[in-house]
Amino acid sequence: GPAFPDLSALAGLLELARGSLPPDLQRLLEEALRELLIALRAVLDYSIERLEPGEPPPVPVEDIPIE
């Protein structure tokens, strides 16, 4: 079966709806889906940035006098 069955079902439903809608509503649906995908990409980018390690904290250095 598909790796993501829920997404496959949603994609099938959208394809069915797109085929039965008038052209102007098809265009609006495509624009809405595009905006949804852009928003999803932004959420994923934000989440990935939070998972990436940042710079390590600086190590404290102490001067030791040499006599």
C-alpha positions as a printed NumPy array, in Angstrom:
array([[  0.   ,   0.   ,   0.   ],
       [  0.987,   3.652,  -0.129],
       [  3.403,   5.024,   2.47 ],
       [  0.914,   7.687,   3.565],
       [ -2.608,   6.284,   3.069],
       [ -4.311,   9.338,   4.584],
       [ -2.582,  11.656,   2.137],
       [ -3.365,   9.313,  -0.746],
       [ -7.055,   9.377,   0.133],
       [ -7.   ,  13.174,   0.389],
       [ -5.203,  13.481,  -2.944],
       [ -7.764,  11.179,  -4.57 ],
       [-10.637,  13.207,  -3.156],
       [ -9.11 ,  16.456,  -4.401],
       [ -8.538,  14.974,  -7.857],
       [-12.154,  13.803,  -8.007],
       [-13.443,  17.202,  -6.877],
       [-11.179,  19.021,  -9.32 ],
       [-12.503,  16.993, -12.233],
       [-16.134,  17.712, -11.401],
       [-15.822,  21.467, -10.755],
       [-16.273,  24.258, -13.276],
       [-12.992,  25.764, -14.579],
       [-13.184,  28.926, -12.446],
       [-13.635,  26.896,  -9.255],
       [-10.841,  24.536, -10.343],
       [ -8.528,  27.529, -10.593],
       [ -9.546,  28.741,  -7.129],
       [ -8.988,  25.263,  -5.687],
       [ -5.537,  25.079,  -7.276],
       [ -4.617,  28.485,  -5.843],
       [ -5.852,  27.473,  -2.388],
       [ -3.871,  24.221,  -2.523],
       [ -0.78 ,  26.129,  -3.614],
       [ -1.134,  28.499,  -0.643],
       [ -1.635,  25.536,   1.677],
       [  1.535,  23.873,   0.391],
       [  3.518,  27.105,   0.786],
       [  2.311,  27.401,   4.39 ],
       [  3.2  ,  23.76 ,   5.041],
       [  6.682,  24.34 ,   3.616],
       [  7.141,  27.336,   5.939],
       [  6.134,  25.239,   8.953],
       [  8.537,  22.475,   7.918],
       [ 11.396,  24.951,   7.353],
       [ 10.793,  26.463,  10.792],
       [ 10.725,  23.024,  12.436],
       [ 13.9  ,  21.908,  10.681],
       [ 15.719,  25.082,  11.753],
       [ 14.791,  24.393,  15.375],
       [ 16.125,  20.828,  15.12 ],
       [ 19.507,  21.805,  13.683],
       [ 22.22 ,  22.242,  16.277],
       [ 23.307,  25.8  ,  16.936],
       [ 26.772,  27.028,  17.756],
       [ 28.231,  25.429,  20.882],
       [ 28.406,  27.683,  23.929],
       [ 31.807,  29.301,  24.488],
       [ 34.161,  27.472,  26.799],
       [ 35.168,  29.588,  29.793],
       [ 38.869,  30.409,  29.761],
       [ 40.854,  31.341,  32.844],
       [ 44.224,  33.099,  32.74 ],
       [ 46.81 ,  31.387,  34.911],
       [ 49.824,  33.612,  35.707],
       [ 53.209,  32.026,  35.111],
       [ 56.028,  33.152,  37.443]])
